[in-house]
Amino acid sequence: MIDPQRGAELPSGSPQRTMTETSGLLFFDAGRCSVMKKSTFKKLQIASLAAGLALFVYLVYQTGISTLAQYMGMMGWGAGVILALSAVRNCARAGSWYFSIEPEHRRLGFWTILNVMLAGEAIKYLTATGPFLSEPAKAAIVRRQVPLLYGVSSVVVENLVYYLSVLMLMLAGMPALAWLPQVHDGLKTAGYIVAAVIILSLAGGGLAMRRRWYVLSSLLERLGRRAANRRERFEAIASRTRSLEENVYSFYERRRGVFYFILALNLSAHLINVVEVYVLLALMRLPASIQAGFVIEAVTKIINMAFFFVPARAGVYESGNALVLGALGMGAGAGVALAIIRKLRAFVWAGYGLVVIAFITMRDKGAGRGHADATSGEESAAE
């Protein structure tokens, strides 16, 4: 196997070769699986998008164009504030990934990380693949600057810490839900149930980290024992997955200070979203409070996690906000308007991410043509 950074043969059994093969095989199998089930996935994507758009149109119709236009007209200068807040949030998320990369393999700057992160977020937001395509894509885009497995490991670490911070935010939002007097008892009970599930999840994750439970590799090994005709392939993937899990587990032990710093960056990103909700509620002349901001943002996280396969969360995001703001006594129409305003902000950054993807694609094509021309020139000189 050739080292992509130096062009030299990697020695057999070396850590970099093992880890590079691990990530390469994982990407290969993910790609093969997606090809094998391409038609099924397309049907799911089309169905989820169609259902989401139908729900979106229904909610807009029920709310009324005039009501939505009235709320959007209240934004004024506040639109600039919302974009500025989201820009700071994006920088925090990019910083989280930047520091997740091992320093000795971090051969790229913060600006590059920010652009690649926004490209990945565009893929995640606009397609039905969610993180299953966007996260590997980020590691693949920077593979010239960061060896592939170290890139994959950094993405996995950053995502694990991010979802830990999401659970912490949701857990913080549940007491806020209970403290709001206008929330009915049924919703409060649901909040308590969600809080209990989150606590159990955090406890299970902490135990898995402490005892180093190799969940994915153990699952693959069991599948391999059951699928006798593909046992060797499953065992190979399980071995490489175990190496990846070991790399992730060791991150906390080797770089504990960085771990907590990354967690702080992600929590600050969530808090910026809470402030964004507060500002929007104030601009819409609705009862604005940090408590309400926590509850609305916690529900947003639940929707994003549960309906990642719906492109742009069409329909489901608006309906979730309508239910929550209706329960908070602000009106379902206000919830739909709030969701659409935040979605427009998301589309701004998704559009920027698509521009980054187009630039990277053209750059790679140009580099490919240049390499082909150079090779042809060398062959002609040799003749």
N, C-alpha and C positions, 0 to 999 in steps of 0.2 A: 504494500500500500504506500502511496506517495504522500508525503507531508505537503498539504496545500500551501503552507506558508513558505517553505524552503525548496520544494521540488525534489527533496531527497527521499529515499526509501526509508520508511519507518521500520525499526527492528521488530521482529516477531515477538509478541508478548509484552511489548512496551505499553505503559499506561495510556499514552496518547493514541496508539494504534487500536487498543482494545476499546477505548471510549469512542473513537471515531467510527469504528465498525459498529458499535452499539447504536449510536445515533443514526448512522446510515441505514442499518437494517430496520430500525424502527420507522424511519421515514419511508423506506421502500415498502414495508408491509402496510403502512397506513395508506400509501398511494395505491398499492395493489388492491387493497380492500375497497377503496373508493371507486376504482375502475370496475371491479366485479359487481358492485352494487350501484353503479351510476344511475341506471334507470329508476331504481327504487328511490334513490336520494333525490333525483329530479322531481319525481312525483310528490315527495314529501315537501320539497321546497316550494313547488307551485301551489300545492294545497294549503300550506301554512300561510303563504303570502296572500293567496286569494281570500282565505278566511279572515286574515287580519285586516285586509283592505275593506272587506265587506263590513266588518265590525267598526272600522274607522269611519266609513261613510255613514253608517247608522248613527254613531255617536255625534258626528258633526251635524247631521240632520236633526237629531233630537235637541242638540244644544242650540242650534240656530247660527247661521253665518253672521248675523248682526251682533249677536252676543260675543262671538269669538273676535270679530273685528273690533268691538268696543274694548275688550280686554287687551288686545294687541296694540291698540292705539294708546293705551296707558303707558306703554314701555318708554317711549321717548328716549331721553339720554340714558335711561337704565339699560338699554340694549348693549351699549358700550361697556357698562359695568359688568354685565353678565359675561360678555366675551372675555373681558380682562380676568375675571375670576376663573373662568374655564381655562384660560391660557396658563395661569399660575398652577392650576390643578394638573394640567398636562405636564408641566415642568416637574412637578413633584413625582408623578408616575414615571416619567423618563428617568429621573434621578434614582428612583427605586430600582429600575432595571440596570442602570449604569453601575451602581455599587454592588449589584448581584454578580457581576462578571468578575472573575478572578483578576486581580490587578496585573499579574504578569502576562495575562492574555488579553488585556484590554487595550487594543491598538486602534482605538477610534475615539472621537471626541463626543462631548455631550450633545452637540447640535445634530450629529449623525444619529445618535441614539433617539433623540426626540423625533426626528423625521421618520425613522423606521418604526418607532412605536405608533405614531399616528397612522402610518400606512397599515400596520397590523390592526389597529382599532377600526379603520375603515372597512377592512375585510370582515372583521368580527361583527360590525354593526349592520352592514349592508347585505350580508349573505346568511344563508341558513346553517353554515358550518360552525358559526360561533368560534370559540377558542380552539377547536380541533384543527382548523386550518390557519387561523391568524397567528397563533403562538409559534408553531413550527416555522411559519413563513418568516417571522422576525429573525429567528436563528439562521435560517437559510440565507437571508439577505446580507447578513454581516459575516458570512462564513469566510470571506477573504481577510477580515480583520480579526476575527475570533474563531479559533478552531471549532469545528462543528459541535463536538460534544460539550465543550465548555460553554458554547452559545446555548445549546439545548438545556444544559444544567442551570445556567443563569435564568433562562425563561421559566423553567420549572420552579426554581427557588422563588423568583419574584412572584409568580402566580400563587404559590402556596402561602406566602406572606400576605399577598393581597387578599386572598379569600379568608385568611385568618382575621385580617382587619375588617372585612365585610361582616363576618360573624360577630365581631366585637361591636361594630356599629349597630347591627340589628339587635343585639342584646341590649345595648344602651337605649335603643328606640322603643323597646317594649315597655319599660317602666314609664316612659314619657306618654305612651298610649294610655296606660292605666291612670295616669294622673290627670289627664284631660277630662273635665267634668261632662263635656257634651258627647263623649263616646259611650255608646250603649254597652250593656253588660256582655252581650254575645261577642262583640269585637274584642273586648278586654280579655275574655276567656281564651279566645284564639291567640291573643298576644302572649298570654301566660304559657300556652302550649308550645308556641314557637320558641319562647325563651327557654323552656325546659329542653327542647330538642337541641338548641344551640349549645347549651351548657354541656349536654351529653356529648355532642360532637367535638367540642373543645377538649373535654376530658379524654375522649377516645384518641384524638389527634396527639395530645400531649403524651399519652401512654405509648402510642405507636412510635413517637419520636424517641422517648426515653429507652424503650426496649428494642428499638430498631426492628419493627415488624415490616418485613419485605412483602407487602400485600400484593402488589402487581406481579412480581416475579413468582410468588407462591401460587397465585391464581393461574398463571400461564403454565406452570409446571403441572398443576392438576389437570388443566385442559389437555396438555400433552399426553398425560397418562390415559386419558379417555379417548383421545383421537389417535389411535395406534398408527394409522397410515401417514400422519403428519407429526409424529412424535419428535423426530429430530429437529424439525423446524421450530416447534414450540420450545424445545429445550434450548436451542440456540438463542431464540428471542428472550427466553426467561433469564439466561445467563447474562446477556447484555443489559437487560432491564435491571437486574440485580446490581450491576456495576453503576448504572445511573442512579438507582435508589441510594446506594452507598455514598455516592458523590454528594447527593442532596442532604442525606443525614449528617454527613461530616461537616457540612457548611456551618451548622449551628455551633459545633464544637470548636472549629478552627477560627471562625469569624463571628463570635457571639456579639461583639459590639456593633459590627456592621448589620447583623440580623435585627437588632433593636432599632438601629437607625433607619433601616428600610421599613420596618413596621411603623415607625413614627412618620415617615414620609407618606405612607399609604393612609394612615389615620388622618393626617393633615389634609390629604386630598379629599377624603370623605367629609371632613369638617367644612372644607370650602364649598362642597355641594350643599351642605346644610345651610350655610350662609347664603348661597345662591337662591335656595328656596325661600328663605326669609326675605331677601331683597325682592324677589318676584311677588310674593304675597303682599308686601308693602306697596309695591308699584301698582298692583291690581286692586289696591284699597280693600284688602281683606284682613281679617285678624291675624297679624303676623307675630309669631313667637318662635323661639329656638326649639321649644318642645314640639310644636307642629312641624318644624323643619326636620327634626330627628325622625318623627313618625313617617312623614312623606318620603324622606330619603331611604329609610329602612324598607318601606314598601317597594320603592323603586329597585332596590337591590334584589328583593325577592322576585320581582317580575323579570328582571334581567337574567337571573339565574334559572328560573323555571321555564322561560320562553325564549331562550337564546336562539332557538332554531327558527324563530319568526323574524324575517328581515326587518330591520328598523323597529322591531317590537310593535309593528303596525296593529293598531286596534287594542291590543292587550295592555299597552302602557297607558293609553287614554282611559280605558275602562277601569284599570286599577286606581288611577288618580281620581277618577270620578267617584268611585266607591269610598275612598279615604276622605276626600274633601267633603263629600256628602255626609259621611259619619261625623266629621268635625264641625258640621253646621255651616259650611261655606258654600255648599251647593255643588251638585254634580257637574253643572256647566262650567264652573270655575275650575274644577279638576281637569276637564277636557282641555280647557284653554291653557292651563298651566303645563300640561303634558305637551301640547303642540308647541308652545313657546320654547320649552326645553329641547324639544326634538329639532326645532329649527336651528338652535345653537349646535346641536350634535351634527346636523347636516353640514354646517360650516366647516367643522373640523374633519368630517368624513370626506368632504370635497377636497380639502387640503391633502388628506391622506392619499386620495386617488391621483392627485397631481404628482405626489412623491413616487407612487407606484409607476406612473407613466414615465417619469424621469429616469428611474432606476432601470426600467425595461429598455428604454432607448440607449442608455449608457452601456448596458450589458451587450446589446446588439452591436453597438459601435465597437466595443472592445473585442467582440467575437470576430467582426469583419477585419479589424486591425490585425488580430492574431493570425487569421487565415491568410491575409495578404503577406504578412511577414514570413509565414511558413512557405508560401508559394515562391516568394523572392529568394529564400534560402535554397530551395530546390532548384530554381533556375540557375542560380550562381554555381551550384554544385555541378550541374550539367556542363 
